[in-house]
Every structure is written in structure tokens, then in C-alpha cells.
Amino acid sequence: MMEILGESGGGLVKVVVSGNQEPRRVEISPDALAEGADILSDLVAAAMKDAYEKSTGIMRERMEDLTGGLNLPGL
């Protein structure tokens, strides 16, 4: 099963999602906890966005590989 890692704050927060963009786990550094709730919330959101963007990029590349030789309308 594919797992994609998203990070923020230089690795303070890490989010892992599946290839289907399902959340798998969140890792929060003790240093991130010291930043306070508002900053921690922003770091988690940024790590989730990073994982999402990486996931959609990988899926787009795979679709291009699969359809590369085909002239399909709309792709």
C-alpha cells in the first residue's frame, strides 16, 4: 500500500496519507507542542496540504503514464 508523507515546520509535523488520500497517521514533535495551539493547528493543516498535493501529483503522473499513448478526450 502506498503511503505519502507531508511535512511542515521543517519536519515538526508529519502527516501520512494513503494513495487514496486517507489519513494514516500524524506525528507531532514535542518542539511543535511548545509552539502553542494556534501554531500547531497551522502546522498540522500545512502538513496535510503538503501530503494532499504530493498525492495528487503522484496520481496525475500515474494517469499520464497509463494514458500516455492514448488520445482520450478530457484527459
C-alpha positions as CSV (number, residue, x, y, z in Angstrom):
1,M,0.0,0.0,0.0
2,M,1.3,3.4,-1.0
3,E,1.9,6.0,1.7
4,I,2.7,9.6,1.1
5,L,4.4,11.9,3.6
6,G,3.5,15.5,4.1
7,E,5.6,17.8,6.4
8,S,5.6,21.2,7.8
9,G,7.7,23.3,10.1
10,G,10.9,21.6,8.9
11,G,9.6,18.2,10.0
12,L,7.9,19.4,13.2
13,V,4.7,17.9,12.0
14,K,4.4,14.9,9.6
15,V,1.2,13.6,8.1
16,V,1.0,10.3,6.3
17,V,-1.9,9.5,3.9
18,S,-2.6,6.6,1.7
19,G,-2.6,6.7,-2.1
20,N,-6.3,7.3,-1.8
21,Q,-5.6,10.3,0.4
22,E,-7.0,8.6,3.5
23,P,-5.2,9.8,6.7
24,R,-3.0,7.1,8.2
25,R,-1.1,8.9,10.9
26,V,0.1,12.2,12.3
27,E,3.5,12.7,14.0
28,I,3.9,15.8,16.1
29,S,7.3,16.7,17.5
30,P,7.5,17.8,21.2
31,D,9.0,21.0,19.9
32,A,5.8,21.7,17.9
33,L,3.7,21.3,21.1
34,A,5.7,24.1,22.7
35,E,4.6,26.4,19.9
36,G,1.1,26.6,21.2
37,A,-2.3,25.5,19.9
38,D,-2.7,28.1,17.1
39,I,0.7,27.4,15.6
40,L,0.3,23.7,16.0
41,S,-3.0,23.9,14.2
42,D,-1.4,25.8,11.3
43,L,1.5,23.2,11.1
44,V,-1.0,20.3,11.0
45,A,-3.0,22.0,8.3
46,A,0.2,22.7,6.3
47,A,1.4,19.2,6.6
48,M,-2.0,17.8,5.4
49,K,-1.9,20.2,2.4
50,D,1.6,19.0,1.6
51,A,0.6,15.4,1.7
52,Y,-2.5,16.1,-0.4
53,E,-0.5,18.0,-3.1
54,K,2.1,15.2,-3.2
55,S,-0.6,12.6,-3.5
56,T,-2.5,14.4,-6.3
57,G,0.8,14.9,-8.2
58,I,1.7,11.2,-7.9
59,M,-1.8,10.2,-9.1
60,R,-1.6,12.7,-12.0
61,E,1.8,11.2,-13.1
62,R,0.4,7.7,-12.9
63,M,-2.6,8.6,-15.0
64,E,-0.3,10.2,-17.6
65,D,1.8,7.0,-17.7
66,L,-1.3,4.9,-18.2
67,T,-2.9,7.1,-20.8
68,G,0.3,8.4,-22.4
69,G,-0.2,6.6,-25.7
70,L,-3.9,7.1,-25.9
71,N,-5.7,10.0,-27.3
72,L,-8.5,10.2,-24.8
73,P,-10.7,13.3,-24.8
74,G,-10.8,15.2,-21.5
75,L,-7.5,13.8,-20.1
